[in-house]
Amino acid sequence: MKHFAFLLVLSALFCCKRSNECRIEGQLPDRSFDDEFVFMVPFENATKEKVDSVPIINRRFIFHGPVRKNEIFIIRTRPLLRLQLQEILIAKEPGTIRINFGRSSTVSGTSLNDSLQHWKNHKILFDQNMNELLLIARSAQTDDDRAIHQQIDSLQYMTEDFHFNFIKNNRGNAVGDCILKLMGSSFSPSLKEKLAAPNN
């Protein structure tokens, strides 16, 4: 009976350890990047001691290890490769995180990383639409000028509203804190005040 109880304790400890593990599996578009290194750099307070690196082998790379707390990291290569392999933000949390590493990198697999990719997809779309409107505004005739600027104002409002609500819905987790640091300075004074309020 004592032996059985000991096995149960060992099993529980093993499961607890496994449940706290993070595995990051990356895939690249082809083998031309084999033998290059991928770096996992803290989003904040990065030092040489805190940077991890692994080689690319057969179009793939893997990071793994325990998670002490959920943190945001940047997955990147050496600078000369970053036009071909877009660096990407990831949330280090327990589970298996999958990265498609390419000109437009994506991340998925865990709740925080799915949320980060959702934010990235919308930001790309907003940025593309804004760039198109600004190009049109530069060449617009006088009669079209007001309508174009109304569209720009409307898109700016939608963009700010999306980022604000994303941060509000992710208050207290690593993703929300990260996006607040990235986007918070672009908010209007009233939205900054709302985010600073303890109930928001």
Summary of the structure (lengths in Angstrom):
residues: 200
radius of gyration: 21.6
end to end distance: 52.6
largest distance: 88.0
contacts: 542
relative contact order: 0.10
helix: 52%
strand: 22%
